[in-house]
């Protein structure tokens, strides 16, 4: 059975939109400037900035106006409590399953947070498994996390595809294991010079469909 390795944040789910909504509520609740949402999104960097660094930046900017427990709750649960699985992605995943693909989510992050997203959105029922970097001790693009993903379902990496939005974590990761890849561009230009994706798609549903419909 062919193996399709799928990124979670900003690929299967719109993590940034969910976090932005949480940030907006946080700023209003604590009477902080609402226009600071853009600043906080920049600091967060799509979830790639370590949680402790984001917390320090928020405390430095707001001091006692941003209580520690509230900041921790924002970073721990803000996105996880709000992510949704879009209809087109749900349909594309169901098609991939029907077509015989083995689907495994490969995500960086903290296990509790990422598994909350997977279960809350129903992705646990639409995939065969997942690996989270905290649980396996390796982050994308390290080859070990992709090997761990394949091992969870007992499928080799020969013929595998990787779909993700990150040129570094996902596409470079695919190159590192000799897999083909689809980059979810979301309208962005490709600017990397060290490696390139096998294909580019404007959105995740299109990316999945492109592999299922024409795997070669």
Buried (B, 14 or more C-beta within 10 A) or exposed (E): EBBBBBBBBBBBBBBBBBBBBBBEEBBEEBEBEEEBBEBBBEBBEBBEEEBEEBBEBBBEBBEEEBEEEBBEBBBBBBBBBBBBBBEBBBEBBEBBBEBEBBBBBBBBBBBEBBBBBBEBBEBBEBBBBBBBBBBBEBBBBBBBBBBBBBBBBEBEBEEBBBBBBBBBBBBBBBBBBEBBBBBBBBEEEEEEEEBBBBBBBEBBBBBBBBBBEEEE
